[in-house]
């Protein structure tokens, strides 16, 4: 019998220079630094199916993974994590 898993992770990927990992979940997304290992940024603002980081900058491309308009899979968002208002 197959084991049932309850994973919230929808996406995981390294950035271009493999210095960070971006993770999309059913609740939001996070960016984790590889060396030294540690979480750099987290935001719980809806399901994220794609989370891509531009090298080691504060720019992140997000695509939703839910039915809500704010996290629609048809909507691309470019976010600057260093700016308090967030979206460009």
Biopython code that builds the backbone (N, CA, C, O; Angstrom):
import numpy as np
from Bio.PDB.StructureBuilder import StructureBuilder

atoms = [
    (1, "UNK", "N", (0.832, -1.174, 0.000)),
    (1, "UNK", "CA", (0.000, 0.000, 0.000)),
    (1, "UNK", "C", (0.882, 1.245, 0.000)),
    (1, "UNK", "O", (1.846, 1.324, 0.762)),
    (2, "UNK", "N", (0.559, 2.207, -0.844)),
    (2, "UNK", "CA", (1.348, 3.432, -0.948)),
    (2, "UNK", "C", (1.148, 4.292, 0.288)),
    (2, "UNK", "O", (0.050, 4.389, 0.836)),
    (3, "UNK", "N", (2.245, 4.913, 0.712)),
    (3, "UNK", "CA", (2.185, 5.781, 1.880)),
    (3, "UNK", "C", (1.632, 7.146, 1.478)),
    (3, "UNK", "O", (2.046, 7.709, 0.465)),
    (4, "UNK", "N", (0.719, 7.667, 2.250)),
    (4, "UNK", "CA", (0.101, 8.954, 1.962)),
    (4, "UNK", "C", (0.944, 10.069, 2.581)),
    (4, "UNK", "O", (1.288, 10.011, 3.761)),
    (5, "UNK", "N", (1.275, 11.086, 1.774)),
    (5, "UNK", "CA", (2.049, 12.215, 2.282)),
    (5, "UNK", "C", (1.211, 13.480, 2.219)),
    (5, "UNK", "O", (0.320, 13.611, 1.381)),
    (6, "UNK", "N", (1.509, 14.398, 3.109)),
    (6, "UNK", "CA", (0.807, 15.671, 3.160)),
    (6, "UNK", "C", (1.841, 16.782, 3.037)),
    (6, "UNK", "O", (2.217, 17.400, 4.032)),
    (7, "UNK", "N", (2.298, 17.034, 1.814)),
    (7, "UNK", "CA", (3.329, 18.031, 1.577)),
    (7, "UNK", "C", (2.704, 19.366, 1.202)),
    (7, "UNK", "O", (1.781, 19.423, 0.390)),
    (8, "UNK", "N", (3.203, 20.413, 1.784)),
    (8, "UNK", "CA", (2.757, 21.757, 1.442)),
    (8, "UNK", "C", (3.618, 22.375, 0.350)),
    (8, "UNK", "O", (3.243, 23.405, -0.211)),
    (9, "UNK", "N", (4.774, 21.768, 0.030)),
    (9, "UNK", "CA", (5.688, 22.321, -0.955)),
    (9, "UNK", "C", (5.157, 22.096, -2.366)),
    (9, "UNK", "O", (4.785, 20.981, -2.731)),
    (10, "UNK", "N", (5.127, 23.176, -3.158)),
    (10, "UNK", "CA", (4.679, 23.109, -4.543)),
    (10, "UNK", "C", (5.820, 23.313, -5.530)),
    (10, "UNK", "O", (5.720, 22.896, -6.684)),
    (11, "UNK", "N", (6.914, 23.955, -5.089)),
    (11, "UNK", "CA", (8.006, 24.304, -5.990)),
    (11, "UNK", "C", (9.279, 24.505, -5.181)),
    (11, "UNK", "O", (9.234, 25.040, -4.073)),
    (12, "UNK", "N", (10.415, 24.080, -5.729)),
    (12, "UNK", "CA", (11.725, 24.352, -5.127)),
    (12, "UNK", "C", (12.752, 24.446, -6.240)),
    (12, "UNK", "O", (12.738, 23.648, -7.178)),
    (13, "UNK", "N", (13.646, 25.425, -6.134)),
    (13, "UNK", "CA", (14.641, 25.626, -7.180)),
    (13, "UNK", "C", (15.802, 26.456, -6.641)),
    (13, "UNK", "O", (15.627, 27.290, -5.752)),
    (14, "UNK", "N", (16.993, 26.214, -7.195)),
    (14, "UNK", "CA", (18.150, 27.054, -6.910)),
    (14, "UNK", "C", (18.116, 28.280, -7.815)),
    (14, "UNK", "O", (17.519, 28.248, -8.891)),
    (15, "UNK", "N", (18.760, 29.362, -7.375)),
    (15, "UNK", "CA", (18.940, 30.503, -8.268)),
    (15, "UNK", "C", (20.086, 30.190, -9.239)),
    (15, "UNK", "O", (20.646, 29.095, -9.187)),
    (16, "UNK", "N", (20.444, 31.131, -10.121)),
    (16, "UNK", "CA", (21.406, 30.860, -11.185)),
    (16, "UNK", "C", (22.802, 30.506, -10.689)),
    (16, "UNK", "O", (23.490, 29.714, -11.332)),
    (17, "UNK", "N", (23.238, 31.065, -9.572)),
    (17, "UNK", "CA", (24.581, 30.759, -9.066)),
    (17, "UNK", "C", (24.563, 29.780, -7.882)),
    (17, "UNK", "O", (25.569, 29.630, -7.188)),
    (18, "UNK", "N", (23.434, 29.122, -7.656)),
    (18, "UNK", "CA", (23.267, 28.085, -6.633)),
    (18, "UNK", "C", (23.575, 28.573, -5.216)),
    (18, "UNK", "O", (23.959, 27.782, -4.354)),
    (19, "UNK", "N", (23.407, 29.870, -4.978)),
    (19, "UNK", "CA", (23.677, 30.408, -3.647)),
    (19, "UNK", "C", (22.424, 30.458, -2.771)),
    (19, "UNK", "O", (22.527, 30.599, -1.553)),
    (20, "UNK", "N", (21.238, 30.342, -3.387)),
    (20, "UNK", "CA", (19.978, 30.400, -2.647)),
    (20, "UNK", "C", (18.982, 29.386, -3.200)),
    (20, "UNK", "O", (19.076, 28.966, -4.354)),
    (21, "UNK", "N", (18.036, 29.004, -2.361)),
    (21, "UNK", "CA", (16.948, 28.112, -2.756)),
    (21, "UNK", "C", (15.637, 28.867, -2.568)),
    (21, "UNK", "O", (15.393, 29.458, -1.517)),
    (22, "UNK", "N", (14.802, 28.840, -3.594)),
    (22, "UNK", "CA", (13.466, 29.430, -3.489)),
    (22, "UNK", "C", (12.450, 28.302, -3.402)),
    (22, "UNK", "O", (12.525, 27.322, -4.143)),
    (23, "UNK", "N", (11.496, 28.454, -2.484)),
    (23, "UNK", "CA", (10.496, 27.412, -2.239)),
    (23, "UNK", "C", (9.108, 28.038, -2.279)),
    (23, "UNK", "O", (8.848, 29.045, -1.620)),
    (24, "UNK", "N", (8.226, 27.432, -3.059)),
    (24, "UNK", "CA", (6.826, 27.834, -3.095)),
    (24, "UNK", "C", (5.993, 26.805, -2.351)),
    (24, "UNK", "O", (6.191, 25.602, -2.519)),
    (25, "UNK", "N", (5.067, 27.270, -1.534)),
    (25, "UNK", "CA", (4.228, 26.370, -0.741)),
    (25, "UNK", "C", (2.754, 26.714, -0.952)),
    (25, "UNK", "O", (2.422, 27.647, -1.683)),
    (26, "UNK", "N", (1.888, 25.957, -0.308)),
    (26, "UNK", "CA", (0.455, 26.229, -0.373)),
    (26, "UNK", "C", (0.086, 27.501, 0.386)),
    (26, "UNK", "O", (-1.004, 28.042, 0.195)),
    (27, "UNK", "N", (0.983, 27.982, 1.242)),
    (27, "UNK", "CA", (0.706, 29.178, 2.038)),
    (27, "UNK", "C", (1.468, 30.415, 1.576)),
    (27, "UNK", "O", (1.065, 31.532, 1.900)),
    (28, "UNK", "N", (2.565, 30.248, 0.823)),
    (28, "UNK", "CA", (3.376, 31.386, 0.415)),
    (28, "UNK", "C", (4.694, 30.936, -0.177)),
    (28, "UNK", "O", (4.752, 29.955, -0.918)),
    (29, "UNK", "N", (5.761, 31.665, 0.155)),
    (29, "UNK", "CA", (7.076, 31.333, -0.388)),
    (29, "UNK", "C", (8.170, 31.738, 0.590)),
    (29, "UNK", "O", (7.949, 32.530, 1.505)),
    (30, "UNK", "N", (9.363, 31.170, 0.373)),
    (30, "UNK", "CA", (10.513, 31.527, 1.197)),
    (30, "UNK", "C", (11.786, 31.436, 0.368)),
    (30, "UNK", "O", (11.859, 30.707, -0.622)),
    (31, "UNK", "N", (12.787, 32.198, 0.800)),
    (31, "UNK", "CA", (14.110, 32.192, 0.191)),
    (31, "UNK", "C", (15.087, 31.788, 1.285)),
    (31, "UNK", "O", (15.081, 32.351, 2.379)),
    (32, "UNK", "N", (15.930, 30.803, 0.975)),
    (32, "UNK", "CA", (16.907, 30.308, 1.943)),
    (32, "UNK", "C", (18.299, 30.422, 1.352)),
    (32, "UNK", "O", (18.535, 30.006, 0.218)),
    (33, "UNK", "N", (19.218, 30.986, 2.119)),
    (33, "UNK", "CA", (20.615, 31.100, 1.717)),
    (33, "UNK", "C", (21.303, 29.755, 1.925)),
    (33, "UNK", "O", (21.024, 29.074, 2.912)),
    (34, "UNK", "N", (22.197, 29.354, 1.018)),
    (34, "UNK", "CA", (22.876, 28.058, 1.133)),
    (34, "UNK", "C", (24.131, 28.120, 1.995)),
    (34, "UNK", "O", (24.406, 27.184, 2.745)),
    (35, "UNK", "N", (24.906, 29.217, 1.903)),
    (35, "UNK", "CA", (26.156, 29.300, 2.654)),
    (35, "UNK", "C", (26.375, 30.726, 3.121)),
    (35, "UNK", "O", (26.721, 31.578, 2.303)),
    (36, "UNK", "N", (26.193, 31.019, 4.376)),
    (36, "UNK", "CA", (25.781, 30.131, 5.455)),
    (36, "UNK", "C", (24.291, 29.813, 5.335)),
    (36, "UNK", "O", (23.496, 30.645, 4.897)),
    (37, "UNK", "N", (23.938, 28.615, 5.728)),
    (37, "UNK", "CA", (22.564, 28.154, 5.583)),
    (37, "UNK", "C", (21.646, 28.916, 6.527)),
    (37, "UNK", "O", (21.917, 29.013, 7.724)),
    (38, "UNK", "N", (20.577, 29.449, 5.995)),
    (38, "UNK", "CA", (19.604, 30.152, 6.830)),
    (38, "UNK", "C", (18.529, 30.810, 5.994)),
    (38, "UNK", "O", (18.774, 31.207, 4.855)),
    (39, "UNK", "N", (17.351, 30.924, 6.549)),
    (39, "UNK", "CA", (16.227, 31.548, 5.849)),
    (39, "UNK", "C", (16.449, 33.044, 5.766)),
    (39, "UNK", "O", (16.763, 33.691, 6.765)),
    (40, "UNK", "N", (16.285, 33.590, 4.570)),
    (40, "UNK", "CA", (16.502, 35.006, 4.315)),
    (40, "UNK", "C", (15.190, 35.777, 4.284)),
    (40, "UNK", "O", (15.111, 36.898, 4.787)),
    (41, "UNK", "N", (14.153, 35.172, 3.688)),
    (41, "UNK", "CA", (12.887, 35.883, 3.499)),
    (41, "UNK", "C", (11.747, 34.880, 3.465)),
    (41, "UNK", "O", (11.879, 33.806, 2.877)),
    (42, "UNK", "N", (10.634, 35.222, 4.088)),
    (42, "UNK", "CA", (9.431, 34.384, 4.073)),
    (42, "UNK", "C", (8.209, 35.289, 3.980)),
    (42, "UNK", "O", (8.141, 36.339, 4.619)),
    (43, "UNK", "N", (7.250, 34.858, 3.172)),
    (43, "UNK", "CA", (5.984, 35.595, 3.098)),
    (43, "UNK", "C", (4.861, 34.601, 2.862)),
    (43, "UNK", "O", (4.917, 33.795, 1.933)),
    (44, "UNK", "N", (3.846, 34.663, 3.705)),
    (44, "UNK", "CA", (2.665, 33.806, 3.584)),
    (44, "UNK", "C", (1.531, 34.640, 3.002)),
    (44, "UNK", "O", (0.759, 35.265, 3.730)),
    (45, "UNK", "N", (1.446, 34.638, 1.673)),
    (45, "UNK", "CA", (0.433, 35.454, 0.999)),
    (45, "UNK", "C", (-0.328, 34.680, -0.072)),
    (45, "UNK", "O", (-0.800, 35.269, -1.044)),
    (46, "UNK", "N", (-0.450, 33.379, 0.097)),
    (46, "UNK", "CA", (-1.187, 32.553, -0.859)),
    (46, "UNK", "C", (-0.283, 31.561, -1.564)),
    (46, "UNK", "O", (0.938, 31.716, -1.574)),
    (47, "UNK", "N", (-0.884, 30.547, -2.150)),
    (47, "UNK", "CA", (-0.139, 29.467, -2.803)),
    (47, "UNK", "C", (0.729, 29.996, -3.939)),
    (47, "UNK", "O", (0.303, 30.855, -4.711)),
    (48, "UNK", "N", (1.961, 29.469, -4.033)),
    (48, "UNK", "CA", (2.912, 29.874, -5.061)),
    (48, "UNK", "C", (3.417, 28.644, -5.799)),
    (48, "UNK", "O", (4.062, 27.774, -5.213)),
    (49, "UNK", "N", (3.113, 28.579, -7.100)),
    (49, "UNK", "CA", (3.509, 27.440, -7.924)),
    (49, "UNK", "C", (4.892, 27.587, -8.513)),
    (49, "UNK", "O", (5.558, 26.587, -8.780)),
    (50, "UNK", "N", (5.343, 28.828, -8.724)),
    (50, "UNK", "CA", (6.691, 29.102, -9.229)),
    (50, "UNK", "C", (7.265, 30.264, -8.434)),
    (50, "UNK", "O", (6.609, 31.289, -8.248)),
    (51, "UNK", "N", (8.498, 30.092, -7.965)),
    (51, "UNK", "CA", (9.232, 31.141, -7.252)),
    (51, "UNK", "C", (10.648, 31.128, -7.808)),
    (51, "UNK", "O", (11.397, 30.179, -7.572)),
    (52, "UNK", "N", (11.023, 32.168, -8.542)),
    (52, "UNK", "CA", (12.349, 32.246, -9.156)),
    (52, "UNK", "C", (13.055, 33.499, -8.670)),
    (52, "UNK", "O", (12.480, 34.587, -8.666)),
    (53, "UNK", "N", (14.303, 33.336, -8.261)),
    (53, "UNK", "CA", (15.104, 34.447, -7.759)),
    (53, "UNK", "C", (16.141, 34.832, -8.809)),
    (53, "UNK", "O", (16.751, 33.952, -9.416)),
    (54, "UNK", "N", (16.353, 36.129, -9.037)),
    (54, "UNK", "CA", (17.349, 36.606, -9.988)),
    (54, "UNK", "C", (18.706, 36.655, -9.302)),
    (54, "UNK", "O", (18.967, 37.534, -8.481)),
    (55, "UNK", "N", (19.577, 35.692, -9.648)),
    (55, "UNK", "CA", (20.896, 35.546, -9.033)),
    (55, "UNK", "C", (20.777, 35.707, -7.520)),
    (55, "UNK", "O", (19.965, 35.022, -6.898)),
    (56, "UNK", "N", (21.565, 36.595, -6.913)),
    (56, "UNK", "CA", (21.485, 36.781, -5.459)),
    (56, "UNK", "C", (20.970, 38.194, -5.156)),
    (56, "UNK", "O", (21.465, 38.871, -4.254)),
    (57, "UNK", "N", (19.966, 38.619, -5.930)),
    (57, "UNK", "CA", (19.385, 39.946, -5.739)),
    (57, "UNK", "C", (18.099, 39.837, -4.924)),
    (57, "UNK", "O", (17.711, 38.752, -4.491)),
    (58, "UNK", "N", (17.459, 40.959, -4.728)),
    (58, "UNK", "CA", (16.195, 40.976, -3.989)),
    (58, "UNK", "C", (14.987, 40.842, -4.917)),
    (58, "UNK", "O", (13.849, 40.974, -4.468)),
    (59, "UNK", "N", (15.221, 40.580, -6.209)),
    (59, "UNK", "CA", (14.122, 40.441, -7.167)),
    (59, "UNK", "C", (13.670, 38.995, -7.284)),
    (59, "UNK", "O", (14.478, 38.088, -7.485)),
    (60, "UNK", "N", (12.355, 38.795, -7.153)),
    (60, "UNK", "CA", (11.772, 37.454, -7.207)),
    (60, "UNK", "C", (10.578, 37.480, -8.161)),
    (60, "UNK", "O", (9.751, 38.391, -8.113)),
    (61, "UNK", "N", (10.500, 36.466, -9.027)),
    (61, "UNK", "CA", (9.343, 36.285, -9.906)),
    (61, "UNK", "C", (8.436, 35.238, -9.277)),
    (61, "UNK", "O", (8.895, 34.165, -8.886)),
    (62, "UNK", "N", (7.143, 35.553, -9.180)),
    (62, "UNK", "CA", (6.175, 34.672, -8.528)),
    (62, "UNK", "C", (5.007, 34.370, -9.458)),
    (62, "UNK", "O", (4.512, 35.252, -10.159)),
    (63, "UNK", "N", (4.577, 33.118, -9.456)),
    (63, "UNK", "CA", (3.353, 32.713, -10.142)),
    (63, "UNK", "C", (2.523, 31.955, -9.126)),
    (63, "UNK", "O", (3.024, 31.063, -8.442)),
    (64, "UNK", "N", (1.271, 32.309, -9.031)),
    (64, "UNK", "CA", (0.384, 31.698, -8.049)),
    (64, "UNK", "C", (-0.006, 30.275, -8.398)),
    (64, "UNK", "O", (0.302, 29.770, -9.477)),
    (65, "UNK", "N", (-0.692, 29.642, -7.457)),
    (65, "UNK", "CA", (-1.136, 28.256, -7.639)),
    (65, "UNK", "C", (-2.480, 28.026, -6.966)),
    (65, "UNK", "O", (-2.740, 26.942, -6.443)),
    (66, "UNK", "N", (-3.338, 29.047, -6.978)),
    (66, "UNK", "CA", (-4.636, 28.909, -6.304)),
    (66, "UNK", "C", (-5.714, 29.615, -7.111)),
    (66, "UNK", "O", (-5.435, 30.261, -8.121)),
    (67, "UNK", "N", (-6.947, 29.480, -6.649)),
    (67, "UNK", "CA", (-8.085, 30.078, -7.335)),
    (67, "UNK", "C", (-8.308, 31.548, -6.976)),
    (67, "UNK", "O", (-9.030, 32.252, -7.682)),
    (68, "UNK", "N", (-7.698, 32.014, -5.894)),
    (68, "UNK", "CA", (-7.874, 33.407, -5.500)),
    (68, "UNK", "C", (-7.174, 34.316, -6.517)),
    (68, "UNK", "O", (-6.117, 33.958, -7.038)),
    (69, "UNK", "N", (-7.756, 35.492, -6.804)),
    (69, "UNK", "CA", (-7.140, 36.412, -7.766)),
    (69, "UNK", "C", (-5.724, 36.836, -7.387)),
    (69, "UNK", "O", (-4.899, 37.071, -8.269)),
    (70, "UNK", "N", (-5.428, 36.936, -6.101)),
    (70, "UNK", "CA", (-4.098, 37.374, -5.674)),
    (70, "UNK", "C", (-3.017, 36.334, -5.929)),
    (70, "UNK", "O", (-1.840, 36.684, -6.007)),
    (71, "UNK", "N", (-3.384, 35.074, -6.060)),
    (71, "UNK", "CA", (-2.388, 34.029, -6.325)),
    (71, "UNK", "C", (-2.826, 33.146, -7.497)),
    (71, "UNK", "O", (-2.737, 31.920, -7.435)),
    (72, "UNK", "N", (-3.295, 33.788, -8.554)),
    (72, "UNK", "CA", (-3.750, 33.084, -9.753)),
    (72, "UNK", "C", (-2.564, 32.534, -10.545)),
    (72, "UNK", "O", (-1.531, 33.199, -10.625)),
    (73, "UNK", "N", (-2.680, 31.338, -11.133)),
    (73, "UNK", "CA", (-1.609, 30.796, -11.968)),
    (73, "UNK", "C", (-1.467, 31.545, -13.296)),
    (73, "UNK", "O", (-0.546, 31.263, -14.063)),
    (74, "UNK", "N", (-2.355, 32.485, -13.574)),
    (74, "UNK", "CA", (-2.275, 33.289, -14.794)),
    (74, "UNK", "C", (-1.625, 34.645, -14.552)),
    (74, "UNK", "O", (-1.567, 35.478, -15.456)),
    (75, "UNK", "N", (-1.142, 34.865, -13.349)),
    (75, "UNK", "CA", (-0.613, 36.176, -12.982)),
    (75, "UNK", "C", (0.855, 36.062, -12.576)),
    (75, "UNK", "O", (1.202, 35.301, -11.672)),
    (76, "UNK", "N", (1.713, 36.827, -13.254)),
    (76, "UNK", "CA", (3.135, 36.902, -12.909)),
    (76, "UNK", "C", (3.353, 38.153, -12.072)),
    (76, "UNK", "O", (2.901, 39.240, -12.432)),
    (77, "UNK", "N", (4.049, 37.989, -10.953)),
    (77, "UNK", "CA", (4.377, 39.125, -10.098)),
    (77, "UNK", "C", (5.890, 39.202, -9.968)),
    (77, "UNK", "O", (6.553, 38.183, -9.777)),
    (78, "UNK", "N", (6.435, 40.407, -10.070)),
    (78, "UNK", "CA", (7.849, 40.651, -9.804)),
    (78, "UNK", "C", (7.900, 41.406, -8.484)),
    (78, "UNK", "O", (7.325, 42.486, -8.353)),
    (79, "UNK", "N", (8.592, 40.832, -7.511)),
    (79, "UNK", "CA", (8.629, 41.386, -6.161)),
    (79, "UNK", "C", (10.055, 41.776, -5.812)),
    (79, "UNK", "O", (10.995, 41.026, -6.076)),
    (80, "UNK", "N", (10.212, 42.952, -5.220)),
    (80, "UNK", "CA", (11.484, 43.393, -4.674)),
    (80, "UNK", "C", (11.380, 43.248, -3.158)),
    (80, "UNK", "O", (10.667, 44.016, -2.511)),
    (81, "UNK", "N", (12.078, 42.278, -2.590)),
    (81, "UNK", "CA", (11.956, 41.999, -1.156)),
    (81, "UNK", "C", (12.599, 43.077, -0.289)),
    (81, "UNK", "O", (12.373, 43.096, 0.921)),
    (82, "UNK", "N", (13.387, 43.965, -0.865)),
    (82, "UNK", "CA", (14.019, 45.043, -0.097)),
    (82, "UNK", "C", (13.119, 46.264, 0.038)),
    (82, "UNK", "O", (13.386, 47.132, 0.869)),
    (83, "UNK", "N", (12.061, 46.350, -0.759)),
    (83, "UNK", "CA", (11.137, 47.483, -0.722)),
    (83, "UNK", "C", (9.920, 47.075, 0.084)),
    (83, "UNK", "O", (9.369, 45.994, -0.124)),
    (84, "UNK", "N", (9.497, 47.927, 1.000)),
    (84, "UNK", "CA", (8.405, 47.563, 1.902)),
    (84, "UNK", "C", (7.079, 47.327, 1.180)),
    (84, "UNK", "O", (6.304, 46.466, 1.596)),
    (85, "UNK", "N", (6.804, 48.068, 0.113)),
    (85, "UNK", "CA", (5.527, 47.870, -0.580)),
    (85, "UNK", "C", (5.545, 46.636, -1.468)),
    (85, "UNK", "O", (4.480, 46.152, -1.852)),
    (86, "UNK", "N", (6.723, 46.106, -1.811)),
    (86, "UNK", "CA", (6.831, 44.797, -2.453)),
    (86, "UNK", "C", (6.754, 44.753, -3.946)),
    (86, "UNK", "O", (7.791, 44.597, -4.591)),
    (87, "UNK", "N", (5.594, 44.881, -4.540)),
    (87, "UNK", "CA", (5.424, 44.582, -5.963)),
    (87, "UNK", "C", (5.805, 45.764, -6.844)),
    (87, "UNK", "O", (5.508, 46.918, -6.535)),
    (88, "UNK", "N", (6.470, 45.443, -7.950)),
    (88, "UNK", "CA", (6.848, 46.471, -8.930)),
    (88, "UNK", "C", (5.776, 46.618, -9.974)),
    (88, "UNK", "O", (5.910, 47.434, -10.885)),
]
sb = StructureBuilder()
sb.init_structure("model")
sb.init_model(0)
sb.init_chain("A")
sb.init_seg("    ")
for serial, (resi, resn, name, xyz) in enumerate(atoms, 1):
    if name == "N":
        sb.init_residue(resn, " ", resi, " ")
    sb.init_atom(name, np.array(xyz, "f"), 0.0, 1.0, " ", f" {name:<3s}", serial, name[0])
structure = sb.get_structure()
